[in-house]
């Protein structure tokens, strides 16, 4: 079966949560990036540090996320 899917709902797009995870990891670094090249390098490094379990957890959360968005009629959720 096919669900009606809102095209721009970040709650239903796991990659949005990966970007958030990357952002938080880069911002938490002891020495922040000082230029765009260091920033790009930090993102590449942190991307490589994301575990398969973290990604699996995001995918496994989709049923819960879909239910929450449906219950909120597409409105704001805690995600």
DSSP file (Angstrom, degrees, kcal/mol; ACC not computed):
  #  RESIDUE AA STRUCTURE BP1 BP2  ACC     N-H-->O    O-->H-N    N-H-->O    O-->H-N    TCO  KAPPA ALPHA  PHI   PSI    X-CA   Y-CA   Z-CA
    1    1 A X              0   0    0      0, 0.0     2,-0.5     0, 0.0     0, 0.0   0.000 360.0 360.0 360.0 154.9    0.0    0.0    0.0
    2    2 A X        -     0   0    0      3,-0.0     2,-0.4     0, 0.0     0, 0.0  -0.910 360.0-147.1-111.9 131.9    1.1    3.6   -0.6
    3    3 A X        -     0   0    0     -2,-0.5     2,-0.4     1,-0.0     0, 0.0  -0.766  27.5-110.4 -93.3 140.7    0.9    6.3    2.0
    4    4 A X        -     0   0    0     -2,-0.4     2,-0.5     1,-0.0    -1,-0.0  -0.605  44.8-160.1 -65.4 126.6    0.2    9.9    1.1
    5    5 A X        -     0   0    0     -2,-0.4     2,-0.4     3,-0.0    -1,-0.0  -0.942  17.7-130.3-121.6 125.3    3.5   11.5    1.8
    6    6 A X    >   -     0   0    0     -2,-0.5     3,-1.2     1,-0.1     6,-0.1  -0.614  19.8-142.6 -73.6 127.0    4.2   15.1    2.4
    7    7 A X  T 3  S+     0   0    0     -2,-0.4    -1,-0.1     1,-0.3    -2,-0.0   0.779  92.3  33.7 -64.7 -29.8    7.1   16.0    0.1
    8    8 A X  T 3  S+     0   0    0     -3,-0.0     2,-0.9     3,-0.0    -1,-0.3  -0.006  77.8 126.6-121.0  30.7    8.8   18.4    2.5
    9    9 A X    X   -     0   0    0     -3,-1.2     3,-1.6     1,-0.2    -3,-0.0  -0.789  40.8-164.1 -91.4 107.6    8.2   17.0    6.0
   10   10 A X  G >  S+     0   0    0     -2,-0.9     3,-1.4     1,-0.3     6,-0.2   0.751  84.8  69.1 -64.5 -22.4   11.6   16.6    7.7
   11   11 A X  G 3  S+     0   0    0      1,-0.3    -1,-0.3    -3,-0.1    58,-0.1   0.803 103.1  45.1 -62.5 -27.3   10.0   14.3   10.3
   12   12 A X  G <  S+     0   0    0     -3,-1.6     2,-0.5    -6,-0.1    -1,-0.3   0.173  98.4  79.6-104.1  16.9    9.6   11.7    7.6
   13   13 A X    X>  -     0   0    0     -3,-1.4     3,-1.7     1,-0.1     4,-0.7  -0.882  59.8-164.3-127.2  99.8   13.0   12.1    6.0
   14   14 A X  H >> S+     0   0    0     -2,-0.5     4,-1.4     1,-0.3     3,-0.7   0.786  85.9  66.4 -56.6 -29.4   15.8   10.2    7.9
   15   15 A X  H 3> S+     0   0    0      1,-0.3     4,-2.5     2,-0.2    -1,-0.3   0.834  92.9  61.4 -63.9 -29.6   18.6   12.1    6.1
   16   16 A X  H <> S+     0   0    0     -3,-1.7     4,-1.8     1,-0.2    -1,-0.3   0.872 104.7  48.4 -61.5 -35.6   17.4   15.3    7.8
   17   17 A X  H <X S+     0   0    0     -3,-0.7     4,-2.1    -4,-0.7    -1,-0.2   0.799 108.4  53.7 -75.8 -28.5   18.2   13.7   11.2
   18   18 A X  H  X S+     0   0    0     -4,-1.4     4,-2.7     2,-0.2    -2,-0.2   0.913 108.0  50.3 -68.3 -42.9   21.6   12.6    9.9
   19   19 A X  H  X S+     0   0    0     -4,-2.5     4,-2.6     1,-0.2    -2,-0.2   0.907 110.4  50.2 -60.6 -40.5   22.3   16.2    8.9
   20   20 A X  H  X S+     0   0    0     -4,-1.8     4,-2.5     2,-0.2    -1,-0.2   0.917 109.9  50.2 -63.2 -43.0   21.3   17.3   12.4
   21   21 A X  H  X S+     0   0    0     -4,-2.1     4,-2.2     2,-0.2    -2,-0.2   0.923 111.9  47.9 -60.4 -45.6   23.5   14.7   14.0
   22   22 A X  H  X S+     0   0    0     -4,-2.7     4,-2.6     2,-0.2     5,-0.2   0.921 110.7  51.5 -61.5 -44.6   26.5   15.8   11.8
   23   23 A X  H  X S+     0   0    0     -4,-2.6     4,-2.5     1,-0.2    -2,-0.2   0.932 110.8  47.6 -58.6 -47.7   25.8   19.5   12.7
   24   24 A X  H  X S+     0   0    0     -4,-2.5     4,-1.4     1,-0.2    -1,-0.2   0.891 112.4  49.6 -63.0 -39.4   25.8   18.7   16.5
   25   25 A X  H  < S+     0   0    0     -4,-2.2     4,-0.4     2,-0.2    -1,-0.2   0.907 112.2  46.7 -67.3 -41.7   29.0   16.7   16.2
   26   26 A X  H >< S+     0   0    0     -4,-2.6     3,-1.2     1,-0.2     7,-0.2   0.918 112.7  49.8 -67.3 -41.5   30.9   19.3   14.3
   27   27 A X  H 3< S+     0   0    0     -4,-2.5    -1,-0.2     1,-0.2    -2,-0.2   0.780 106.7  57.1 -66.4 -25.7   29.7   22.1   16.7
   28   28 A X  T 3< S+     0   0    0     -4,-1.4    -1,-0.2    -5,-0.2    -2,-0.2   0.490  78.8 122.2 -84.8  -3.2   30.7   20.0   19.7
   29   29 A X    <   -     0   0    0     -3,-1.2     3,-0.2    -4,-0.4    -3,-0.0  -0.295  68.2-130.4 -62.6 142.9   34.4   19.7   18.6
   30   30 A X  S    S+     0   0    0      1,-0.3     2,-0.6     2,-0.0    -1,-0.1   0.890 103.8  36.2 -60.8 -40.3   37.0   21.0   21.0
   31   31 A X  S    S-     0   0    0      0, 0.0    -1,-0.3     0, 0.0     3,-0.1  -0.933  91.2-143.6-115.3 106.8   38.6   23.1   18.2
   32   32 A X        -     0   0    0     -2,-0.6    -5,-0.1    -3,-0.2     7,-0.1  -0.301  31.0 -90.2 -69.0 152.7   35.9   24.4   15.8
   33   33 A X        -     0   0    0     -7,-0.2    -1,-0.1     1,-0.1     3,-0.1  -0.358  33.1-159.9 -59.8 140.1   36.6   24.6   12.1
   34   34 A X        +     0   0    0     -3,-0.1     2,-0.3     1,-0.1    -1,-0.1   0.573  67.8  13.4-101.5 -12.2   38.1   28.0   11.2
   35   35 A X  S  > S-     0   0    0      1,-0.0     4,-2.4     0, 0.0     5,-0.2  -0.916  88.3 -88.5-153.1 177.8   37.3   28.1    7.5
   36   36 A X  H  > S+     0   0    0     -2,-0.3     4,-2.5     1,-0.2     5,-0.2   0.830 122.2  54.0 -65.3 -32.3   35.3   26.3    4.8
   37   37 A X  H  > S+     0   0    0      2,-0.2     4,-2.3     1,-0.2    -1,-0.2   0.915 110.8  44.8 -69.7 -42.3   38.0   23.7    4.1
   38   38 A X  H  > S+     0   0    0      2,-0.2     4,-2.5     1,-0.2    -2,-0.2   0.882 112.8  52.9 -66.6 -37.3   38.2   22.7    7.8
   39   39 A X  H  X S+     0   0    0     -4,-2.4     4,-2.4     2,-0.2    -2,-0.2   0.936 109.6  47.5 -62.7 -46.0   34.4   22.7    8.0
   40   40 A X  H  X S+     0   0    0     -4,-2.5     4,-2.3     1,-0.2    -2,-0.2   0.917 112.9  49.4 -61.6 -42.8   34.2   20.3    5.0
   41   41 A X  H  X S+     0   0    0     -4,-2.3     4,-2.6     1,-0.2    -1,-0.2   0.884 109.3  52.0 -63.1 -39.0   36.9   18.1    6.5
   42   42 A X  H  X S+     0   0    0     -4,-2.5     4,-2.8     2,-0.2     5,-0.2   0.905 109.7  48.9 -64.6 -41.6   35.1   18.0    9.8
   43   43 A X  H  X S+     0   0    0     -4,-2.4     4,-2.5     2,-0.2    -2,-0.2   0.917 111.9  48.5 -64.4 -42.3   31.8   17.0    8.1
   44   44 A X  H  X S+     0   0    0     -4,-2.3     4,-1.8     2,-0.2    -2,-0.2   0.929 113.7  47.3 -62.8 -44.1   33.6   14.2    6.2
   45   45 A X  H  X S+     0   0    0     -4,-2.6     4,-0.8     1,-0.2    -2,-0.2   0.934 114.3  45.4 -63.1 -46.3   35.3   13.0    9.3
   46   46 A X  H  X S+     0   0    0     -4,-2.8     4,-0.6     1,-0.2     3,-0.5   0.856 107.5  58.7 -68.0 -33.9   32.1   13.0   11.4
   47   47 A X  H >< S+     0   0    0     -4,-2.5     3,-1.1     1,-0.2    -1,-0.2   0.922 105.8  50.2 -57.7 -43.4   30.2   11.3    8.5
   48   48 A X  H 3< S+     0   0    0     -4,-1.8    -1,-0.2     1,-0.2    -2,-0.2   0.707 105.2  58.4 -68.0 -20.2   32.7    8.5    8.8
   49   49 A X  H 3< S+     0   0    0     -4,-0.8     2,-0.4    -3,-0.5    -1,-0.2   0.539  77.1 108.1 -87.7  -7.5   32.2    8.3   12.5
   50   50 A X    <<  -     0   0    0     -3,-1.1     2,-0.1    -4,-0.6   -32,-0.0  -0.576  68.9-133.5 -72.6 126.1   28.4    7.6   12.3
   51   51 A X     >  -     0   0    0     -2,-0.4     4,-1.7     1,-0.1     5,-0.2  -0.402  13.0-121.1 -80.3 156.5   27.8    4.0   13.2
   52   52 A X  H  > S+     0   0    0      1,-0.2     4,-2.7     2,-0.2     5,-0.2   0.834 114.8  59.2 -61.9 -31.8   25.6    1.6   11.3
   53   53 A X  H  > S+     0   0    0      2,-0.2     4,-2.5     1,-0.2    -1,-0.2   0.899 102.3  51.7 -65.3 -40.1   23.6    1.2   14.5
   54   54 A X  H  > S+     0   0    0      2,-0.2     4,-1.6     1,-0.2    -1,-0.2   0.916 112.9  45.3 -62.3 -42.0   22.8    5.0   14.6
   55   55 A X  H  X S+     0   0    0     -4,-1.7     4,-2.1     2,-0.2    -2,-0.2   0.904 111.8  51.9 -67.8 -40.7   21.6    4.8   11.0
   56   56 A X  H  X S+     0   0    0     -4,-2.7     4,-2.9     1,-0.2    -2,-0.2   0.891 106.2  55.3 -62.2 -38.7   19.6    1.6   11.7
   57   57 A X  H  X S+     0   0    0     -4,-2.5     4,-1.2     1,-0.2    -1,-0.2   0.899 107.2  50.1 -61.3 -40.3   17.9    3.4   14.7
   58   58 A X  H  < S+     0   0    0     -4,-1.6     3,-0.4     2,-0.2     4,-0.3   0.934 113.0  45.4 -63.1 -45.6   16.8    6.2   12.4
   59   59 A X  H >< S+     0   0    0     -4,-2.1     3,-1.6     1,-0.2     4,-0.3   0.915 111.6  52.3 -64.4 -42.4   15.3    3.8    9.9
   60   60 A X  H 3< S+     0   0    0     -4,-2.9     3,-0.5     1,-0.3     4,-0.4   0.721 101.9  61.8 -67.7 -20.3   13.7    1.7   12.6
   61   61 A X  T 3X S+     0   0    0     -4,-1.2     4,-2.5    -3,-0.4    -1,-0.3   0.528  78.1  91.8 -81.4  -4.5   12.1    4.9   14.0
   62   62 A X  H <> S+     0   0    0     -3,-1.6     4,-3.0    -4,-0.3     5,-0.2   0.867  80.8  53.6 -62.9 -38.3   10.1    5.5   10.8
   63   63 A X  H  > S+     0   0    0     -3,-0.5     4,-2.3    -4,-0.3    -1,-0.2   0.944 112.9  44.7 -60.2 -45.7    7.0    3.6   11.9
   64   64 A X  H  > S+     0   0    0     -4,-0.4     4,-2.4     2,-0.2    -2,-0.2   0.905 114.0  50.0 -63.8 -41.8    6.8    5.7   15.1
   65   65 A X  H  X S+     0   0    0     -4,-2.5     4,-2.6     2,-0.2     5,-0.2   0.925 110.6  49.1 -63.7 -44.7    7.5    8.9   13.2
   66   66 A X  H  X S+     0   0    0     -4,-3.0     4,-2.6     1,-0.2     5,-0.2   0.930 111.9  48.8 -60.5 -45.6    4.8    8.1   10.6
   67   67 A X  H  X S+     0   0    0     -4,-2.3     4,-2.6    -5,-0.2    -1,-0.2   0.913 111.9  49.5 -59.9 -43.7    2.3    7.4   13.3
   68   68 A X  H  X S+     0   0    0     -4,-2.4     4,-1.6     2,-0.2    -2,-0.2   0.911 112.1  47.1 -64.2 -43.2    3.1   10.6   15.1
   69   69 A X  H  <>S+     0   0    0     -4,-2.6     5,-2.9     2,-0.2     6,-0.3   0.902 112.7  49.7 -66.6 -40.4    2.8   12.7   12.0
   70   70 A X  H ><5S+     0   0    0     -4,-2.6     3,-1.5    -5,-0.2    -2,-0.2   0.921 110.5  49.9 -63.2 -42.7   -0.5   11.1   11.1
   71   71 A X  H 3<5S+     0   0    0     -4,-2.6    -1,-0.2     1,-0.3    -2,-0.2   0.813 111.1  49.7 -65.0 -29.6   -1.8   11.7   14.6
   72   72 A X  T ><5S-     0   0    0     -4,-1.6     3,-2.1    -5,-0.2    -1,-0.3   0.345 111.6-123.8 -88.7   6.4   -0.7   15.3   14.4
   73   73 A X  T < 5S-     0   0    0     -3,-1.5    -3,-0.2     1,-0.3    -2,-0.1   0.856  74.5 -50.5  52.6  38.5   -2.5   15.6   11.0
   74   74 A X  T 3 <S+     0   0    0     -5,-2.9    -1,-0.3     1,-0.2    -4,-0.1   0.459 114.6 123.1  83.2   0.0    0.8   16.7    9.5
   75   75 A X    <   -     0   0    0     -3,-2.1    -1,-0.2    -6,-0.3    -3,-0.1   0.058  69.9 -41.7 -82.2-164.3    1.4   19.3   12.1
   76   76 A X        -     0   0    0     -3,-0.1     2,-0.3    -4,-0.1    -1,-0.2  -0.295  58.4-180.0 -63.7 138.3    4.2   19.9   14.5
   77   77 A X        -     0   0    0     -3,-0.1    -8,-0.0    -2,-0.0   -12,-0.0  -0.825  43.4-103.9-129.4 173.0    5.7   16.9   16.3
   78   78 A X              0   0    0     -2,-0.3    -2,-0.1     1,-0.3    -1,-0.0   0.600 360.0 360.0 -74.6  -9.3    8.6   16.4   18.8
   79   79 A X              0   0    0    -14,-0.1    -1,-0.3     0, 0.0    -3,-0.0   0.459 360.0 360.0 -82.9 360.0   10.8   15.2   16.0
